[in-house]
Amino acid sequence: MIGVDFARADPAEVSRLVYGLVIPRPIAWISSISRDGTGNIAPHSFFNAVSCHPPIVMFASTHRAEDSGRPSKDTLNNVLATQEFVVNLVSRDLVDAMMATARDLPAQDDEFEVAGLRKEACLRVGAPRIAQSRAALECRLIKAERMGDATVVYGDVVYAHLDPSIMRDGAIAPDLVDPVARLGGSLYATLGEVFSRRRE
């Protein structure tokens, strides 16, 4: 086994190890809106569910070390200002659009327009969802907590939008969802083999 002492390792190597080993990571394609009404979309791969009752999700937004810890994406600024956000599903057919929203753009640029995505009004929050996404979770901010080089955002899911195309026999079918996951570097993955095991 190769041993790595994180306390002594180069920061770039630590990043490569974390991104390369904590895989696959689901992607939260977060849509938000600024106080002046500018739409924003950005993918976040440090994302997961926290609780079912009540339904709570989390995502982490990293900070720029070279710029006094300023958030690296406008998402966090918008969420803190409006107290809400939307988690949109990234399916395989939307990868190119997702990549267009991953670029570092000026805050005044509307990523919906840049990526050619349609805005769809939400029912419980003011932020729009991505119309082309097969599922979206409307969320209200619970809290945001700085940890390491990121701020972890917790959201209360207040409404879900589901495209009927992802349902089979009354349940969400993973193969119909066709989600994309983040790996290390520039690598992404789809589901691949899906198998079942039941606990005894």
PyMOL commands that set and color helices and strands:
alter all, ss='L'
color gray80, all
select helices_A, chain A and resi 11-21+65-67+74-82+92-101+111-115+164-166+174-177
alter helices_A, ss='H'
color red, helices_A
select strands_A, chain A and resi 25-26+28-33+39-44+47-52+55-62+84-88+119-120+129-130+135-147+150-162+167-168+171-172+181-182+188-189
alter strands_A, ss='S'
color yellow, strands_A
deselect
rebuild
show_as cartoon
